[in-house]
Amino acid sequence: MIQNIQFETARADIFSFDNGTEVREYHAMIHVSQTGLPFAKQLEAVLNAYDRLVNDTLPGAQAVFKRYFLSDAANQQDEVIVADMTDCAKSIIQQAPLDGTKIALWVYLMTGVNSSITGSGLYAVNHGQFRHLWNGSAHNLAANSEYQTRLLFNEYNMQLLQEGCTLEANCIRTWFFVNDVDLNYGGVVRARNQFFFTQGLTVHTHFIASTGIGGRQADPNVLSQMDNYAIQGIQREQIHYLYAPTHLNRTSDYGVSFERGTRVDYRDRRHVFISGTASINNKGEVKYPKNIVRQTERMWENVEALLAEADCTFDDVAEMVVYLRDTADYNLVSDMYRERFPDRPYVIVHAPVCRPGWLIEMECMAVKQVNNPSLPAF
């Protein structure tokens, strides 16, 4: 179910998944509706809308992950950290909302779970036999993007081991936000390729669903920032990787190491994580260079093919994040999204894609009710 709620100075677009169990899931995109407000007032509008959601609209729901999209992290990040005391993993990144506002928020909520920060620093969301481990805004100040990414993976690996997990068996999704992606993405790729190899992640085993995209932190010396998600208690037969070979090639064909998408099955529901997806064909070539309309259409086609491999459609998509390289393309792309997805939660932000020829990229998560009697419930 989709709800669209207009508050005084903000709007919330909400996807609800309710299959009659105690764990209901919600994804909300909160947008400021008055562009002329100063940042403090825009932040207040977003937080007030969030409070109204959890107190009035979605009773019993609690945030398990938040991502703030900021227009100027150097001048805004500290205010967000001070103002938002929610006990969940938070990602804060400079990727300006392209509707002319200074801030937007994606929040993932659930009912019937309990959460806490673990000794490793990861946030655990507990229900049944599973612990969902979230982390946001991990960063360090090593000398370059390759060293920073290597240290990020080293630290994350230690956190997972502390929780009785491994990267290979338990990590489902990562996000990398790369400051000056045209310059620094190569270092992120090298570090990830090397680290995955040491952990037994190869083209013959599997990689991890991921987005690698332009984005910066308040400190300009942070060149690589990581968010991540893992599941303790997940079994190998519950995880399936998505390829859509009629439309996409393996990422290893052009020297990178992530999966196009990952499907996670439970007894009562299916989660689908679609990695950052652009206008590409199954030979690894950029399709429709310099044509934002055709690139957007091909990107949608690629995402549809990945979703179909998980027996899903765009009707099952709970949230979408859309990344644009050129802000001048916003009005056209916004019109296209508004026509095709008039109510679904999404945000369009300024974030250059990892290959200059790609003008647009999107990621999404889908949730679908299923019946798998042999698998554990969520």
Secondary structure, DSSP 8 states (H G I E B T S, - for coil): -EEEEE-SSEEEEEEEE--SSS--EEEEEEEES-TTS-HHHHHHHHHHHHHHIIIIISTT-EEEEEEEEES-HHHHHHHHHHH---SSEEEEEE--BTTS-SEEEEEEEESS-EEEE-TTS-EEEEETTEEEEEEEEE----SSHHHHHHHHHHHHHHHHHHTT--HHHHEEEEEEEETTHHHHHHHHHHHHHHHHHHTT--TTS---EEEEEE-B-SSTT--EEEEEEEEET--GGGEEEE--TTT---GGGGT---BSEEEEE-SSEEEEEEEEE-SB-TTS-BSSTT-HHHHHHHHHHHHHHHHHHTT--GGGEEEEEEEES-GGGHHHHHHHHHHH-SSS-EEEEE--BSSTT--EEEEEEEEEE---TTS---
